[in-house]
Amino acid sequence: MRHLFLLLFLAIVTCSCTQQPLQDGDIVFQASFSQQSRAVEIATNSPYSHCGVVF
């Protein structure tokens, strides 16, 4: 549930920055503060550990 809240928060922030609503097929990237997420970020050399598709 916490991840869902963070993903929704990120989507809202993303929309407010771009001034465009999310559309079907948009990809939303997410970063988290968990140890598992940090491991993914290090292994992939990326600031993001999760992603989702809007539909």
C-alpha positions as CSV (number, residue, x, y, z in Angstrom):
1,M,0.0,0.0,0.0
2,R,2.9,2.4,0.8
3,H,4.3,1.8,-2.6
4,L,1.0,2.6,-4.3
5,F,0.8,5.9,-2.3
6,L,4.3,6.8,-3.4
7,L,3.6,6.0,-7.0
8,L,0.4,8.1,-7.0
9,F,2.3,10.9,-5.3
10,L,5.0,10.7,-8.0
11,A,2.4,10.8,-10.7
12,I,0.8,13.9,-9.2
13,V,4.2,15.6,-8.9
14,T,5.1,14.6,-12.5
15,C,1.8,16.0,-13.8
16,S,2.2,19.3,-12.0
17,C,5.8,19.7,-13.4
18,T,4.8,19.0,-17.0
19,Q,1.4,20.7,-16.9
20,Q,0.1,17.7,-19.0
21,P,-2.2,15.0,-17.7
22,L,-1.1,11.5,-17.6
23,Q,-2.3,9.4,-20.6
24,D,-2.7,5.7,-21.2
25,G,0.7,4.2,-22.0
26,D,2.7,6.8,-20.1
27,I,5.6,5.4,-18.1
28,V,6.0,6.6,-14.5
29,F,9.4,6.1,-12.8
30,Q,9.7,5.8,-9.0
31,A,12.4,5.9,-6.4
32,S,12.0,4.4,-2.9
33,F,13.9,4.5,0.3
34,S,14.0,0.8,1.0
35,Q,17.2,-1.2,1.0
36,Q,15.9,-3.4,-1.8
37,S,15.2,-0.3,-3.9
38,R,18.6,1.1,-3.2
39,A,20.2,-2.2,-4.3
40,V,18.3,-2.0,-7.6
41,E,19.4,1.6,-8.1
42,I,23.0,0.7,-7.5
43,A,22.9,-2.4,-9.7
44,T,21.3,-0.6,-12.6
45,N,23.2,2.7,-12.1
46,S,19.8,4.5,-12.2
47,P,18.1,7.0,-9.8
48,Y,14.9,4.9,-10.2
49,S,14.1,1.5,-8.8
50,H,10.5,0.9,-10.0
51,C,8.4,1.9,-13.0
52,G,4.8,1.6,-14.0
53,V,2.6,2.1,-17.0
54,V,-0.6,4.2,-16.8
55,F,-3.7,2.6,-18.2
